[in-house]
Amino acid sequence: MELNKEQLSDKGGCSFLLYSLDEITEIFCKLGLRICNSFADFSGKPSSDNDIQLMVYSIRE
């Protein structure tokens, strides 16, 4: 899988990248991490493709 990153900038000129869960999974795998779960916010709401924030719980294997 080739990572297709979309780079955005905020009003202050700070740039950031958006990653899909598949891209994050690939990156974490290369770092020896396994994703256990992902959430959209601190309340534990399940993540979806419509959520811009993604919190990932992972463990080192």
C-alpha positions as a printed Julia matrix, in Angstrom:
61×3 Matrix{Float64}:
   0.0    0.0    0.0
   1.37   3.4   -0.95
   0.58   6.08   1.6
  -1.58   8.79   0.09
  -1.3   11.68   2.55
  -3.34  14.85   2.28
  -1.47  17.83   3.73
  -3.49  20.72   5.1
  -2.57  24.01   6.77
  -4.33  25.97   9.47
  -4.74  29.77   9.53
  -1.38  30.16  11.29
   0.44  28.29   8.53
   1.02  25.13  10.57
   0.64  22.08   8.37
  -0.64  18.65   9.34
  -1.31  15.35   7.59
  -4.5   13.3    7.49
  -4.12   9.52   7.62
  -6.73   6.8    7.19
  -6.93   4.0    9.75
  -5.43   1.65   7.12
  -2.43   3.97   6.71
  -1.97   4.27  10.48
  -2.19   0.48  10.79
   0.56   0.07   8.17
   2.8    2.65   9.86
   2.29   1.14  13.31
   2.94  -2.38  11.96
   6.32  -1.25  10.62
   7.08   0.09  14.11
   6.18  -3.25  15.72
   2.85  -2.04  17.09
  -0.56  -3.69  16.78
  -3.69  -1.53  16.88
  -6.19  -2.89  19.39
  -8.93  -0.3   18.99
  -9.65   3.2   17.72
 -11.94   5.93  19.0
 -13.28   9.25  17.72
 -13.01  11.05  21.09
 -12.19  10.66  24.77
 -15.7    9.44  25.59
 -15.02   6.21  23.7
 -17.21   6.97  20.69
 -16.33   4.48  17.92
 -14.4    6.06  15.05
 -15.79   6.37  11.56
 -14.64   7.75   8.21
 -16.49  10.99   9.01
 -14.44  11.78  12.14
 -11.35  13.94  11.66
  -9.89  12.99  15.05
  -8.72   9.42  15.59
  -7.34   8.07  18.84
  -5.62   4.71  18.55
  -4.91   2.19  21.3
  -1.99  -0.06  20.37
   0.47  -2.5   21.96
   4.03  -3.43  21.06
   4.37  -6.99  19.81
